[in-house]
Each structure stands twice: as structure tokens, then as C-alpha cells.
Amino acid sequence: MSHQQNHGQGGLKQAQVAVVMVPLPAQGHLNQLLHLSRLISAYNIPVHYVASATHNRQSKLRVHGWNPLSASNIHFHEFPTPHFHSPPPNPNASVKFPSHLQPSFDASSHLRDPFAKLLHSLLPKSQRIVVIHDSLMSSVVQDLVLIPHVESYSFHSVSAFAMFFYFWEALGRPFPVEPELLKDLPSLEGVQLKSYRNKGTSEDGLPIFNTRRNPPHPAGKMPGPLPVLFLLATILFATHLVNSLRPHLLSSPPNPCATLPSPLPAVRSDQLTVLINGYSPSRIPLLLSLAASYSSSPSVASVVILWSNPHTPTQTLTLLLRNLSLSSPSKTPICILRQPSPSLNLRFLPLPPSLLRTRAVLVADDDVSVDPKSLEFAFKVWKQNQNRLVGLFARSHDIDLESRSWIYTIHPDKYSIMLTKFVILKSEFLYRYSCGGRREMEEARGVVDRMRNCEDILMNFVAAEEGGGGPVLVGAEKVRDWGDARNEGAVVGGGEEGEGVREVGLSSRRRDHRKRRGECIREFHRILGRMPLRYSYGKVVNSVGEQGLCEKGGKLVFCDQQVAE
């Protein structure tokens, strides 16, 4: 370790592996990961150290035994964080914890978006990216699970002794420990503030994994050092392995319109991202089936469940995550994005680049199932009509001659609105809906919140305005709308469960549904000052069969049809 790492930027460009360090902004944590960075960089591996300018300066000044500036293969990234108050330490505090650092910890949560952008910038230069993050910075690195060629490892800055007892407690004390060891062991409650323990709990809640409790050892039989260390190593390895494969629970970015890069980053067009809107726990069994079905499609890059019920207990979503792991055998990433409110506008909230890397987005309800063949065909049709909405459920606007006003209706031969029960659209439309249009679109989104309806109609306004054409209706082989109010009797699973799935939908509880949606059309027309909706005619079907009829076996059948003799 005596030689210097004078490899320059050439090493960065040629690197097959890059390492990204994400420390907690506390000196003991910053220092440990900086020393680890030096060890890794000695192997000609570029290391990217992520922190704010203040904390990078502190880590450089306080390091001992070497000069970080001499290590050319360590790249310090100084990302901005909000200003925070830093009070002096209180030596007389009842809890011996550096509470004056809490504002700094809170500000560090804003590193999430810059961190994700850094990973994307490293992808073209590195075949593999390894993220090593402090165990209390999981919320900052949470988006890495949906970025290809990235793996993560959680770094625990405490001693192996402390880690052992932490996992020993978490596993339900699976074997006895000498009483002398426990006598002077302080509890977390005695050395940490409640706010800090809450942070630790929230960080641990991000990488949830299952642990199987081993049967307790017979009384008086203590495992030797090797089994204890093996147990600890197994737990740490299982944490990384399961975290890299399981679905994740993420939080919605606070202001995605302000943090999205402009222009939008390059995205892939050979796959799509599925956005499923979820709200009611009664639909979770169906949601599990839908997520598994979508994730098994080769055309799907990832599945994002937009959970829009902020009152759902975390325990319920944790169970959903666990069941998603069991019911989705494919390697397609699945995550739950917990929305801050039930606003229907959040269905079209632009996602950060770490979650959305495709040009096409499939917006779907949590009560509509579509066969895989129809999904593939609809995506194929969209590729030829990327400026239009492509879907399976069509409606129309029209003029009521008597009242001389716009109405919402269904025509047998034309349509101008594609419902978001199942619709494929260009990812840029999410940005246009949520971030574009200035004051007019803000007022139109206010109508959606006030009516608790019509977000799909407003998206049709946006798509028609941007693309200049009407939507495209695609014929499907097998589509089941479990939530349609016209379903008779129980729908899913029989009895009350099926009834619950059918009755949850907002639309099924509105007798004046068409009237209210007609009011939305009129309001959008008034606010925007124009009517961009365009009519389309016909349906695209996945067949070019024979149309001529021939007499075979005494029957008129299609000429290419074989008739049994």
C-alpha cells in the first residue's frame, strides 16, 4: 500500500469495474469508507466517493497517514444538499449521542437523485459498477436495483461484536450467550436518539429480507467462534443476495419535475416499463397475478406498482413485497413506489431515470388482465405509432346539439379517447402531463383532483396535442376487466372477495359517471382554449386471414379453412 495510484483519467475510461462509495456524513463513517476507497484504488479500480462538498472537505482534512489528493484514482463527487443548521454539541445531554449531526443526516437524503444520475453516467464507461454504501444510507441508493450491471454491498461501520449482537437480536436470540457479555452491553435506546433510531428503522425497511429462525441450542451449549462467524457471514451474504433479486419498496421523489434532466436521457425502445396503479388491499391477490404476468413478458423491462393509498400500513406493503418475490419467477425488476397522496395525477408522474429507461410506458389498472400475446401485439403496434396512444378500451367525445356542449360517450364506429385501463404511450408524455403546459395544465390537473376522475381524458388531450392524431385501438385475444361494474356476482375467488375487487373502482360508484366525465371535457376545453381530441376509425387486429367464402362440406366457410370429412 506504499505506492501511489497515478493512473489518471485513462484508467477511468478503460475501467471494467467502477466502485461508488456512499458514506454516512459522520466522521467515523466518512473516514472508514475513505480508507476502504484507498485500498480498492490500489488495484487500479476507479472509486467514486459520493458526499456533499462540506463532508468531502471534512473527510480529506481529517484522514491520517496519507493524502487523499495524491490518489488520482479516487474521484470525489460533491453534490449539493439543502442548507441545514448545525448546532454545537451538548456535552451534558442525557443520551450520549451526537444529536447536533441529525440535521446533516436529514440533508443527506437529498443525495438520492444525484447518486442515480452518477450511476447512469458511469454505465458507458464501466462494464460493472459496485456500490458500497453505509448501512444507514439505503434510502439514498435505493434506485440502483433497477439499473443494469450494478450490484450493492451494505457497509456496517460498527464492530463485528456489535454486528453479531444486532443480528442475534434480530433473529430472535437463536442460541444462548454468556450472561457476562450481556451485563454491560448498552441498548440502542440508551445511546441513540429516537429520531436517529427512526432513521435506522426506515433504512432497514428498504432492504427487507426474510430470515429463518434456527431452533435454539440446547441449554448450556454455546456455539464456538467458527459457527458464530459463519452465521454472521451467512447473514451478510444472504442480505446482499436477496436484496439484489427481490422487489423493492421505494418512495416517490419529492419534486420530479425539478430534478429530471433536460433533455431527457437516451432510453431503449425494444422494451417497455409497466406502471400499475394500486390502491386497495382487497385487490392485492389480483395485483400479484398481474405483476407476475407482466414481468414474464420479454418485452417488459421493469414493473413499477404505483401505490397511491398513503394510509396503507407498511406491514401490508412489506407482505406484498414478500409475495411478489414468491409469485414472480422472472428476473425482471419489480418495485413498489409509494405515492404521497391518492391524487390520480400521480399515475403520470415522471419517474427518475433509475426507474424509467424505456421509451414506451404501459399504464395499466390493477383489475385488468391481458394475455401475453395481446401485450406483445399492442407493443408492436405502438412502435409504428409512437406519437399516439395505443390501447384496448376506447371511448369518444361528441357535441350535444341540444345543449351545444361537449359530452362523453361511446360510438360504435369512431373513438377519440383511450382509457388508461391498458394504454401504451411515449414516456415523454408523462413529463408533458405533469411538468408542461404551465398554468393551464396546472389548472387542468386541479380539475382531476377536484373530480377524482378524468386523468385519462387529460392525458388524451396531451397526446393529441403533442402527436396531432387520434389514438389507436388494438384488438386483443383475451382481456378480463375484473373491476367493470357490469360483472355479475362474485368475480375473483368467489364471495365477498370478488365483490370487493369489483366495487373498489371509483367509476363503479358513480351513477352519473358519463355526466361527470363530460364535465371534465368541457372544463379542459375551457382551460386550454382548444379541443385537440381527434377521431380514429377501425381496430388493428393481429390477423390477416382469408376473407373469401367457399363451399366445403355443404357449408360456407373461409376458403383457407379445412373441413373434416
FENUR-V847955 format. One line per field, one symbol per residue. psi: psi as a letter, one per 40 degrees, with the letter a starting at -180 (. if undefined). Layout:
psi = ???
This chain:
psi = ediiggeadddddehdhihhhgihgidddddddddddddddeffhhhhhhaidddddddddeiieihdeegeehhhhgiiiihihgiiiheeidhghgdeeddddddeeeeddddddddddedeehdhhhhhiidefdddedeeeehifhiihhhheiidddddddddddefgeiiihdddedehiiddeeiidddddddddddddghiihhhiiiiihehhiidddddddddddddddddddediiihiihidgdddehihiiihiieeiihhhhhidhdeeddddddddddddeheehdihhhghegeehidddddddddddddegeiehhhihhhieiehededfhhiidddhfidihhhiieehhhiddddddddddddefeeihhaehiaiiihhddefiiihahieeiiehhiedhhhihddddddddeaebddddddddddddefiedddddddddddddeiiihhhhidhhhgdeheeihaidheiadddddddedhddeehdfdddddddddddddddeeigehiiihihhifigihdihihhfeihiidehhhh.
